[in-house]
Amino acid sequence: MDDDQPENLFTVNEPKARFIVPLKFSPEAQAVFNAGKELWSYYHTKSNVDVNASLYDIKAYFQGRNEIGKMNNKSADETYMQLIGELREKLRQLAEKIETKVYEYEFLKS
């Protein structure tokens, strides 16, 4: 076999990285992850759930839809309402932290 060819279709001839730098999340980002994980875990305690559900799917599961198909604003499930409230609060805190950096790094011009 030619040295320029990969061993198989899934092998790529690229130099291997000498080291891998682990991602470091801020406390606010970690809090969002943890709140989302709690909501996801609670969702999976229910029956007939989609194992690949997105946040939108989870919200639709708990909040349901009205007669015209629009998602309801609230759910009768108190645990869900507590968990989604915590997730929203953590997301708000993270957004507040990164808001200034959006302008500092010129993602948006002020």
Secondary structure, 3 states (H helix, E strand, C coil): CCCCCCCCCCCCCCCCCCCCCCCCCCHHHHHHHHHHHHHHHHHCCCCCCCCCCCHHHHHHHHHCECCCCCECCCCCCHHHHHHHHHHHHHHHHHHHHHHHHHHHCCCCCC
